[in-house]
């Protein structure tokens, strides 16, 4: 579980790194989609292309590719348009993996998996679905697709010296430092101005449909978590009659997705931190962070006050007001005993550092702090930010963000300056090519999520549930975790897994919304 916390913490940091179709331009880009006119020869050549399936290992150091090969996967590159409104123009390559159904006689189609992000490579993670849910893997070819300009799909890399803007800190000076950082990061992406408008979720959804056609499937089944739920919802909006069985795990708010999505997370983050604090109080004999929930939260507050006065030295790391809220954000990594214990150990280190003691970070804390201070070597943070910026325009007035942060200093003292801060999108060198997607359809599908999810807040899940009028929502009550299916990034829950698997395997969609509970022991 420490390993899971490390993965989840990395995903959390990635989210914070960046941070009906309307309009004539949108119409030009979507006329070939389901519900529009039939695709002309420009699109037909992509849908009918021949692809060559090969081994997945790209070189001797490619451990993920080797593992895919050992599992029997095959990989390929599929050609798609850069700009779907100009299918005869420039093209790019999309990398995909395919694990064939283990029960070929009962195979029912293709299931494409997107784990979230945005900007997370998915080729390898399709294998994790097979390992976690063999009954699903028996019935479906599992497909992982690295989204355009991510991973093996021609990754975007702006050469950022750091992947984060971080928290706005305690005052105007620290806010202005963040503005300068965001401006600099955006300027470094100007060299890619020609492709930036096309790194959108809408285009990734169109790429998915090309993959479906190339695989010879009339319909596509889909599993998406976190950001992958937004991608799935956009696909349903563009191609409603090409969707088969669709599961959205921990849905983000489709009406807000974009650079400022995190601004709604304050209450959910506070609740998650409080839930952990109650756990830490019950284990005060070990961690000595406080005998009550209030005392534990006071300990965290004192750490925050200390970094607002000046940076803490944690081993070889410098933890300042820009960084600390991002470390505290890793409380969203899960709500299991193991994850909470790891977070408590990290807070104990930070408490001692705030008291002036010489400290050594835990292994996970060291990895988190190293990641926050490292260059964006693989371009993952710049690619993620590019997706946010291409999906929805941000305010270009820094004062908008400063006023919002100041208005919430009292009610969101820990996380407000982080989740409400501006991103490089405020200075982005390219505007979105299309308006945001308005999701409104009645395609049947299954949604699952936790009511205490600090990443995809429950109120946002409900907004998306109402927009997807054919959906059924299964709520995991009393859970403070982001993603709930199959134990892929958080503890598994048998009730949720059973509902999802009955739908994917047997086609049984619940006839109404329902509830699952966290069992004793957190599962």
C-alpha positions as CSV (number, residue, x, y, z in Angstrom):
1,X,0.0,0.0,0.0
2,X,2.9,2.3,0.4
3,X,3.6,1.7,-3.2
4,X,0.0,2.5,-4.0
5,X,0.3,5.7,-2.0
6,X,3.4,6.7,-4.0
7,X,1.5,6.1,-7.3
8,X,-1.5,8.0,-6.1
9,X,0.6,10.9,-4.8
10,X,2.2,11.1,-8.1
11,X,-1.2,11.3,-9.8
12,X,-2.3,14.0,-7.4
13,X,0.8,16.0,-8.2
14,X,0.1,15.6,-11.8
15,X,-3.4,17.0,-11.4
16,X,-2.0,20.1,-9.7
17,X,0.9,20.7,-12.1
18,X,-1.0,22.5,-14.7
19,X,-3.4,22.4,-12.6
20,X,-24.4,20.4,-27.2
21,X,-21.5,21.7,-29.4
22,X,-21.8,25.3,-30.1
23,X,-20.2,27.6,-32.7
24,X,-19.3,27.3,-36.4
25,X,-15.7,26.2,-35.7
26,X,-17.0,23.3,-33.5
27,X,-19.4,22.3,-36.3
28,X,-16.6,22.2,-38.8
29,X,-14.6,19.9,-36.6
30,X,-17.4,17.5,-35.7
31,X,-19.5,17.1,-38.9
32,X,-18.2,13.6,-39.4
33,X,-19.1,12.5,-35.9
34,X,-22.1,10.3,-35.1
35,X,-25.2,12.3,-35.8
36,X,-23.5,14.3,-38.5
37,X,-23.1,13.5,-42.2
38,X,-21.3,10.4,-43.2
39,X,-17.5,10.6,-43.2
40,X,-16.0,11.6,-46.5
41,X,-12.9,10.0,-48.0
42,X,-10.8,12.3,-45.9
43,X,-11.8,10.4,-42.7
44,X,-12.5,7.1,-44.4
45,X,-8.8,6.6,-45.1
46,X,-8.0,6.8,-41.4
47,X,-10.9,4.5,-40.4
48,X,-9.8,1.9,-43.0
49,X,-6.1,2.0,-42.5
50,X,-4.0,-1.1,-42.1
51,X,-1.9,-1.3,-39.0
52,X,1.0,-3.5,-38.1
53,X,0.9,-5.1,-34.7
54,X,4.3,-5.7,-33.1
55,X,5.8,-6.5,-29.8
56,X,5.5,-3.7,-27.2
57,X,9.0,-3.5,-25.7
58,X,10.7,-0.4,-27.2
59,X,14.2,-1.2,-26.0
60,X,16.2,-3.1,-23.4
61,X,15.2,-0.6,-20.6
62,X,11.5,-0.7,-21.4
63,X,10.2,-2.7,-18.4
64,X,6.6,-1.8,-19.1
65,X,6.8,-2.9,-22.7
66,X,8.5,-6.1,-21.6
67,X,5.7,-6.9,-19.1
68,X,3.1,-6.3,-21.8
69,X,5.0,-8.6,-24.2
70,X,5.2,-11.3,-21.5
71,X,1.4,-11.0,-21.0
72,X,0.8,-11.6,-24.8
73,X,0.0,-8.0,-25.7
74,X,0.6,-6.5,-29.1
75,X,1.2,-2.8,-29.8
76,X,0.7,-0.6,-32.8
77,X,0.7,3.0,-34.0
78,X,-2.5,4.4,-35.6
79,X,-2.5,7.5,-37.8
80,X,-5.0,10.2,-37.1
81,X,-5.4,13.8,-38.2
82,X,-3.8,16.6,-36.1
83,X,-6.9,18.7,-36.9
84,X,-10.1,16.8,-37.5
85,X,-11.5,19.8,-39.4
86,X,-8.7,19.3,-41.9
87,X,-8.4,15.5,-42.3
88,X,-6.3,16.0,-45.4
89,X,-3.7,18.0,-43.5
90,X,-1.0,17.1,-41.0
91,X,-1.2,13.7,-39.3
92,X,0.1,12.3,-36.0
93,X,0.6,8.8,-34.6
94,X,-1.4,7.3,-31.7
95,X,0.2,4.4,-29.8
96,X,-2.1,1.6,-28.6
97,X,-1.7,-1.8,-26.9
98,X,-4.2,-4.7,-27.1
99,X,-4.5,-7.7,-24.8
100,X,-6.9,-10.1,-26.4
101,X,-9.8,-11.6,-24.5
102,X,-8.6,-14.7,-22.6
103,X,-11.8,-16.5,-23.4
104,X,-12.0,-16.1,-27.2
105,X,-15.2,-18.2,-27.6
106,X,-17.1,-15.8,-25.3
107,X,-15.4,-12.6,-26.4
108,X,-17.9,-9.7,-26.8
109,X,-15.8,-6.8,-28.0
110,X,-13.2,-4.2,-27.1
111,X,-12.9,-2.3,-23.8
112,X,-10.7,0.8,-23.9
113,X,-9.3,2.0,-20.6
114,X,-8.2,5.5,-19.6
115,X,-6.9,5.9,-16.1
116,X,-7.2,9.7,-15.8
117,X,-4.7,12.5,-15.6
118,X,-5.1,14.1,-18.0
119,X,-1.9,13.2,-19.8
120,X,-1.3,9.8,-18.3
121,X,0.0,7.0,-20.6
122,X,-2.5,4.1,-20.7
123,X,-0.9,1.5,-22.8
124,X,0.7,-0.4,-19.9
125,X,-2.2,0.2,-17.5
126,X,-4.6,-1.9,-19.6
127,X,-2.6,-4.9,-18.2
128,X,-3.5,-3.8,-14.7
129,X,-7.2,-4.1,-15.5
130,X,-6.6,-7.7,-16.7
131,X,-4.7,-8.5,-13.5
132,X,-7.4,-6.9,-11.3
133,X,-10.5,-8.2,-13.0
134,X,-9.9,-11.5,-14.9
135,X,-13.6,-12.0,-15.5
136,X,-13.7,-8.7,-17.5
137,X,-10.4,-9.6,-19.3
138,X,-12.0,-12.9,-20.3
139,X,-14.7,-11.2,-22.3
140,X,-13.0,-8.2,-23.8
141,X,-9.9,-7.3,-25.7
142,X,-8.4,-4.7,-23.4
143,X,-7.0,-1.7,-25.2
144,X,-4.7,1.0,-23.7
145,X,-4.2,4.2,-25.7
146,X,-1.6,6.8,-25.0
147,X,-3.5,10.1,-25.7
148,X,-2.2,12.4,-28.3
149,X,1.1,14.0,-27.4
150,X,1.4,11.8,-24.3
151,X,3.8,8.8,-23.7
152,X,4.5,7.0,-26.9
153,X,2.0,9.2,-28.9
154,X,4.5,11.9,-29.8
155,X,5.0,13.4,-26.4
156,X,4.8,17.2,-26.0
157,X,7.8,18.5,-24.0
158,X,8.2,22.3,-23.3
159,X,11.4,21.8,-21.4
160,X,10.0,23.1,-18.1
161,X,12.5,23.5,-15.3
162,X,9.7,22.6,-12.9
163,X,6.4,21.0,-13.4
164,X,4.4,23.1,-10.9
165,X,3.3,26.6,-10.0
166,X,2.3,25.4,-6.6
167,X,0.5,27.3,-3.9
168,X,0.1,31.1,-4.0
169,X,1.5,31.2,-0.5
170,X,0.5,33.6,2.3
171,X,0.8,37.1,0.7
172,X,1.0,39.2,-2.4
173,X,4.7,38.6,-2.8
174,X,4.4,34.9,-2.9
175,X,1.4,35.1,-5.2
176,X,3.4,37.3,-7.6
177,X,6.2,34.8,-7.6
178,X,3.7,32.2,-8.8
179,X,2.4,34.5,-11.5
180,X,6.0,34.9,-12.8
181,X,6.4,31.1,-12.7
182,X,3.2,30.5,-14.6
183,X,4.1,33.1,-17.2
184,X,7.5,31.5,-17.7
185,X,6.2,28.0,-18.1
186,X,3.6,29.2,-20.7
187,X,6.2,31.0,-22.7
188,X,8.3,27.9,-22.9
189,X,5.5,26.2,-24.7
190,X,5.2,28.8,-27.4
191,X,7.5,26.8,-29.7
192,X,4.6,24.3,-30.0
193,X,2.0,26.9,-30.8
194,X,1.0,25.1,-34.0
195,X,-0.2,22.0,-32.2
196,X,-1.4,23.3,-28.8
197,X,-5.0,24.1,-29.9
198,X,-5.4,20.4,-31.0
199,X,-4.3,18.7,-27.8
200,X,-7.9,18.6,-26.6
201,X,-10.1,16.0,-25.0
202,X,-12.5,16.4,-28.0
203,X,-9.7,15.3,-30.3
204,X,-8.6,12.5,-28.1
205,X,-12.2,11.2,-28.2
206,X,-12.1,11.4,-32.0
207,X,-8.9,9.4,-31.9
208,X,-10.7,6.8,-29.8
209,X,-13.3,6.4,-32.5
210,X,-10.6,6.0,-35.2
211,X,-9.1,3.2,-33.0
212,X,-12.6,1.6,-32.7
213,X,-12.9,1.7,-36.5
214,X,-9.4,0.4,-37.2
215,X,-10.1,-2.5,-34.8
216,X,-13.2,-3.4,-36.9
217,X,-15.7,-2.8,-34.0
218,X,-19.1,-1.4,-34.5
219,X,-19.2,-0.2,-30.9
220,X,-16.6,0.6,-28.2
221,X,-16.9,-0.3,-24.5
222,X,-15.0,2.0,-22.2
223,X,-13.7,2.2,-18.6
224,X,-12.5,5.6,-17.5
225,X,-11.5,6.9,-14.1
226,X,-10.9,10.5,-12.9
227,X,-10.2,12.6,-16.0
228,X,-11.0,9.5,-18.0
229,X,-14.6,10.1,-17.0
230,X,-14.6,13.4,-18.8
231,X,-13.0,11.8,-21.9
232,X,-15.7,9.2,-21.8
233,X,-18.5,11.7,-21.4
234,X,-17.1,13.7,-24.4
235,X,-16.9,10.5,-26.5
236,X,-20.6,9.8,-25.6
237,X,-21.5,13.3,-26.7
238,X,-19.7,13.0,-30.0
239,X,-20.5,9.4,-30.8
240,X,-23.6,8.3,-28.8
241,X,-24.5,5.4,-31.0
242,X,-21.0,4.0,-31.1
243,X,-20.8,3.4,-27.3
244,X,-21.4,-0.1,-25.9
245,X,-21.0,-0.6,-22.2
246,X,-19.5,2.4,-20.5
247,X,-18.3,2.7,-16.9
248,X,-17.2,6.1,-15.4
249,X,-15.3,5.8,-12.1
250,X,-15.2,9.0,-10.0
251,X,-16.6,11.4,-12.5
252,X,-15.3,15.0,-12.7
253,X,-17.7,17.9,-13.3
254,X,-18.2,18.1,-17.0
255,X,-19.5,21.7,-16.7
256,X,-16.2,22.9,-15.1
257,X,-13.5,20.7,-16.5
258,X,-10.5,22.9,-17.4
259,X,-7.8,24.9,-15.8
260,X,-9.9,26.0,-12.8
261,X,-11.5,22.6,-12.0
262,X,-9.6,22.3,-8.7
263,X,-11.2,25.5,-7.2
264,X,-14.2,23.5,-6.1
265,X,-12.2,21.0,-4.0
266,X,-11.9,23.0,-0.8
267,X,-14.6,21.4,1.4
268,X,-13.9,17.9,0.2
269,X,-10.2,18.3,0.9
270,X,-10.9,19.6,4.4
271,X,-13.3,16.7,5.0
272,X,-10.6,14.2,3.9
273,X,-8.0,15.8,6.1
274,X,-10.4,15.7,9.0
275,X,-11.1,12.0,8.4
276,X,-7.4,11.3,8.5
277,X,-7.0,13.5,11.6
278,X,-9.7,11.4,13.4
279,X,-7.7,8.3,12.5
280,X,-4.4,9.8,13.7
281,X,-6.1,10.8,17.0
282,X,-7.1,7.2,17.5
283,X,-3.4,6.2,17.0
284,X,-1.9,9.0,19.1
285,X,0.1,6.5,21.1
286,X,2.2,5.9,18.0
287,X,2.3,9.2,16.1
288,X,1.9,11.8,18.9
289,X,0.1,14.2,16.6
290,X,-2.8,14.9,19.0
291,X,-5.3,13.0,21.2
292,X,-8.3,14.5,19.4
293,X,-9.2,15.3,15.8
294,X,-9.0,19.0,16.7
295,X,-5.5,18.6,18.2
296,X,-4.3,16.8,15.1
297,X,-5.6,19.5,12.8
298,X,-4.0,22.1,15.1
299,X,-0.7,20.3,14.6
300,X,-1.1,20.6,10.8
301,X,-2.0,24.2,11.2
302,X,1.1,24.9,13.1
303,X,3.2,23.4,10.4
304,X,1.5,25.7,7.9
305,X,2.1,28.7,10.1
306,X,5.8,27.8,10.3
307,X,6.3,27.5,6.6
308,X,4.5,30.9,6.1
309,X,7.3,32.4,8.3
310,X,10.0,30.6,6.4
311,X,11.0,27.4,4.7
312,X,11.6,24.2,6.6
313,X,14.6,22.0,6.0
314,X,13.6,18.3,5.5
315,X,16.7,16.3,4.9
316,X,18.1,17.7,1.7
317,X,14.8,19.4,0.7
318,X,13.4,22.9,1.3
319,X,9.7,23.0,2.1
320,X,8.2,26.4,1.7
321,X,4.7,27.8,1.5
322,X,4.5,27.1,-2.2
323,X,5.2,23.3,-1.6
324,X,3.6,22.4,1.7
325,X,0.0,22.5,0.5
326,X,1.0,20.1,-2.3
327,X,2.4,17.7,0.3
328,X,-0.7,18.0,2.4
329,X,-2.7,17.3,-0.8
330,X,-1.4,13.7,-0.8
331,X,-4.0,13.0,1.9
332,X,-6.1,12.3,-1.1
333,X,-4.0,9.2,-1.9
334,X,-6.6,7.0,-0.2
335,X,-8.2,6.2,3.1
336,X,-6.8,2.8,4.0
337,X,-4.9,2.1,7.2
338,X,-1.7,1.8,5.3
339,X,-2.1,5.0,3.4
340,X,-3.2,6.9,6.5
341,X,-0.2,5.5,8.5
342,X,2.2,6.7,5.8
343,X,0.7,10.2,5.8
344,X,0.8,10.4,9.6
345,X,4.5,9.5,9.4
346,X,5.1,12.3,6.9
347,X,3.2,14.8,9.1
348,X,5.3,13.7,12.1
349,X,8.5,14.5,10.1
350,X,7.1,17.9,9.1
351,X,6.0,18.7,12.7
352,X,9.5,18.0,14.0
353,X,11.0,20.1,11.2
354,X,8.7,23.0,12.2
355,X,10.0,22.7,15.7
356,X,13.5,23.2,14.4
357,X,14.7,19.6,14.7
358,X,17.0,18.0,12.2
359,X,14.8,15.4,10.3
360,X,15.0,12.7,7.7
361,X,12.1,12.4,5.3
362,X,10.2,9.1,5.0
363,X,10.7,7.3,1.7
364,X,7.4,8.5,0.3
365,X,7.9,12.1,1.5
366,X,11.4,12.1,-0.1
367,X,9.9,10.9,-3.4
368,X,7.1,13.5,-3.3
369,X,9.5,16.4,-2.5
370,X,12.0,15.2,-5.1
371,X,9.2,15.1,-7.7
372,X,8.1,18.6,-6.8
373,X,11.5,20.1,-7.2
374,X,12.6,18.2,-10.3
375,X,12.4,19.4,-13.9
376,X,9.6,18.1,-16.1
377,X,12.0,15.8,-17.9
378,X,9.5,13.7,-19.8
379,X,7.1,16.6,-20.5
380,X,4.2,15.0,-18.6
381,X,3.3,18.2,-16.8
382,X,3.5,20.4,-19.9
383,X,1.3,17.9,-21.8
384,X,-1.2,17.8,-19.0
385,X,-1.4,21.5,-18.8
386,X,-1.8,21.7,-22.6
387,X,-4.9,19.5,-22.4
388,X,-6.5,21.7,-19.7
389,X,-5.7,24.8,-21.7
390,X,-7.0,23.4,-25.0
391,X,-10.3,22.3,-23.3
392,X,-11.3,25.6,-21.8
393,X,-9.9,29.1,-21.7
394,X,-8.7,30.5,-18.4
395,X,-9.0,34.1,-17.2
396,X,-5.9,36.0,-18.3
397,X,-6.2,38.5,-15.4
398,X,-4.1,37.4,-12.4
399,X,-6.1,39.7,-10.2
400,X,-9.2,37.4,-10.7
401,X,-7.3,34.6,-9.0
402,X,-5.8,36.8,-6.3
403,X,-9.2,38.2,-5.2
404,X,-10.6,34.7,-5.1
405,X,-7.7,33.4,-2.9
406,X,-8.1,36.3,-0.6
407,X,-11.8,35.8,-0.3
408,X,-11.2,32.2,0.9
409,X,-8.2,32.7,3.2
410,X,-10.4,32.2,6.3
411,X,-12.4,29.2,5.2
412,X,-9.7,27.5,3.2
413,X,-6.4,28.4,4.9
414,X,-4.5,25.3,3.9
415,X,-5.7,24.4,0.4
416,X,-7.3,27.6,-0.9
417,X,-4.1,29.3,-2.1
418,X,-3.2,26.0,-4.0
419,X,-6.5,25.0,-5.5
420,X,-7.6,28.6,-6.4
421,X,-4.2,29.6,-7.8
422,X,-3.7,30.5,-11.5
423,X,-2.0,28.1,-13.9
424,X,0.1,28.6,-17.1
425,X,-3.2,28.6,-19.0
426,X,-3.7,32.3,-18.0
427,X,-0.7,33.1,-20.2
428,X,-1.0,30.2,-22.8
429,X,0.3,31.0,-26.2
430,X,-2.7,29.4,-28.1
431,X,-6.4,29.7,-27.6
432,X,-8.7,26.6,-27.6
433,X,-9.7,25.6,-31.2
434,X,-13.3,24.8,-30.1
435,X,-15.7,25.7,-27.3
436,X,-16.0,23.4,-24.3
437,X,-18.1,20.3,-24.9
438,X,-21.6,20.6,-23.5
439,X,-22.5,17.1,-22.3
440,X,-26.2,16.3,-22.5
441,X,-27.3,12.8,-23.6
442,X,-29.3,9.8,-22.6
443,X,-26.8,7.0,-23.4
444,X,-27.1,4.2,-20.9
445,X,-24.0,3.8,-18.7
446,X,-22.8,3.1,-15.2
447,X,-21.2,5.6,-12.9
448,X,-19.5,4.8,-9.6
449,X,-17.8,7.0,-7.0
450,X,-17.2,7.9,-3.4
451,X,-19.2,10.5,-1.6
452,X,-16.1,11.7,0.2
453,X,-13.9,11.8,-2.9
454,X,-11.5,14.7,-2.5
455,X,-10.4,14.6,-6.1
456,X,-13.7,14.4,-8.0
457,X,-16.0,16.0,-5.5
458,X,-19.4,14.4,-5.1
459,X,-21.4,17.5,-6.0
460,X,-19.5,17.5,-9.3
461,X,-20.2,13.8,-9.8
462,X,-23.9,14.6,-9.4
463,X,-23.7,17.3,-12.0
464,X,-22.3,14.9,-14.5
465,X,-24.9,12.2,-13.5
466,X,-27.7,14.7,-14.3
467,X,-26.1,15.6,-17.6
468,X,-25.8,11.9,-18.5
469,X,-29.5,11.2,-18.3
470,X,-29.1,7.5,-19.1
471,X,-26.6,6.9,-16.3
472,X,-27.0,5.0,-13.0
473,X,-24.9,6.1,-10.1
474,X,-23.6,3.7,-7.5
475,X,-22.2,5.7,-4.5
476,X,-19.7,4.3,-2.1
477,X,-20.7,6.0,1.2
478,X,-18.3,7.0,3.9
479,X,-15.2,6.6,1.6
480,X,-12.5,9.3,1.2
481,X,-10.8,8.0,-1.9
482,X,-10.5,8.9,-5.5
483,X,-11.5,6.0,-7.8
484,X,-13.4,3.0,-6.3
485,X,-13.4,0.2,-8.9
486,X,-11.1,-2.9,-9.0
487,X,-8.5,-1.6,-6.5
488,X,-6.5,0.0,-9.3
489,X,-5.6,3.2,-7.3
490,X,-7.5,2.8,-4.1
491,X,-8.7,0.0,-1.8
492,X,-11.2,-2.3,-3.6
493,X,-14.8,-2.5,-2.6
494,X,-16.6,-5.8,-3.3
495,X,-20.0,-4.2,-3.6
496,X,-18.8,-1.7,-6.2
497,X,-16.8,-4.3,-8.1
498,X,-19.8,-6.7,-8.2
499,X,-22.1,-4.1,-9.8
500,X,-19.5,-3.0,-12.3
501,X,-18.6,-6.6,-13.3
502,X,-22.3,-7.6,-13.7
503,X,-22.7,-4.7,-16.1
504,X,-19.5,-5.2,-18.1
505,X,-19.8,-9.0,-18.2
506,X,-23.5,-9.7,-18.2
507,X,-24.9,-6.4,-19.3
508,X,-27.0,-5.8,-16.2
509,X,-27.3,-2.1,-15.7
510,X,-29.0,-1.3,-12.4
511,X,-32.5,0.1,-12.8
512,X,-31.9,2.8,-10.3
513,X,-29.2,4.6,-8.4
514,X,-27.9,2.7,-5.4
515,X,-25.4,2.7,-2.5
516,X,-22.5,0.6,-1.4
517,X,-20.8,0.9,2.1
518,X,-17.2,0.8,3.2
519,X,-16.9,-2.5,5.0
520,X,-15.0,-2.9,8.3
521,X,-11.3,-2.6,7.5
522,X,-12.0,-0.1,4.7
523,X,-12.9,-2.4,1.9
